[in-house]
Amino acid sequence: MCKPISGQDNVLRANREKEGGDAQYATKERNTKMDELYEAANEITRLAKLIFEDDEAQYLEKLGIIARS
């Protein structure tokens, strides 16, 4: 088996480190967007509960929000 020459080894190592950094950035970005989505969904749920009173609980259930009986 041939051992890569040192220049190729350095290029491969640099590429691997760059891809690792890209993956970490993508994960951080995804987590940030998921947090924003979670906050928006909570706000929508809160508003729906204000809009639909107890006698309109079936509308909450149609939205996928479990209403207390």
C-alpha positions, 0 to 999 in steps of 0.5 A, a space after each residue: 500500500 502506498 503512503 500518501 505524500 505529505 502534501 496530499 496528507 495535509 490537503 486531506 487533513 485540511 478538507 476533513 477539518 473543514 467538513 467537520 467545521 461545516 457539520 458543526 455549523 450546520 448542526 448549530 444552525 439547525 438547532 437555532 431554527 428548531 428553537 425558533 420553530 418551537 417558540 412560534 408553535 408555542 405562541 400559536 398554541 397560546 393564541 388558539 387557546 385564547 381565541 377558542 373558548 371552552 365551548 369551542 374545544 373541538 376547534 383546538 383538537 382539529 388543530 392538534 391541540 389537546 383541550 382539557 375537558 
